[in-house]
Amino acid sequence: MATQPCVPCADYRAGQRLLSMKRQLAQDDLTPEQRAQLEAEVAELEHLLDMD
């Protein structure tokens, strides 16, 4: 059985949310307002996860 990395639940959820938002940003059908909001949320999550 493989060992699972120990990641706090909140960090895991934030990481999954970040991946979801990045997938949404890759879509072409976003309005400029939606894109700006997603980009701001991505930046905030990246900062929270020390990815900036």
FENQUI-V96333 format. One record per pair of residues at least 12 apart in sequence whose ideal C-beta (glycine too) atoms are under 10 Angstrom apart, sorted by the first residue. I is the first residue (numbers start at 1). J is the second residue. If there is no record, write none. Layout:
i=I j=J
i=I j=J
This chain:
i=10 j=48
i=10 j=49
i=11 j=48
i=11 j=49
i=11 j=50
i=14 j=44
i=14 j=45
i=14 j=46
i=14 j=48
i=14 j=49
i=14 j=51
i=15 j=45
i=15 j=49
i=15 j=51
i=17 j=41
i=17 j=42
i=17 j=45
i=17 j=49
i=18 j=41
i=18 j=42
i=18 j=44
i=18 j=45
i=18 j=46
i=18 j=48
i=18 j=49
i=18 j=51
i=19 j=45
i=20 j=38
i=21 j=37
i=21 j=38
i=21 j=39
i=21 j=41
i=21 j=42
i=21 j=45
i=22 j=38
i=22 j=42
i=22 j=45
i=22 j=46
i=24 j=38
i=24 j=41
i=24 j=42
i=25 j=38
i=25 j=39
i=25 j=41
i=25 j=42
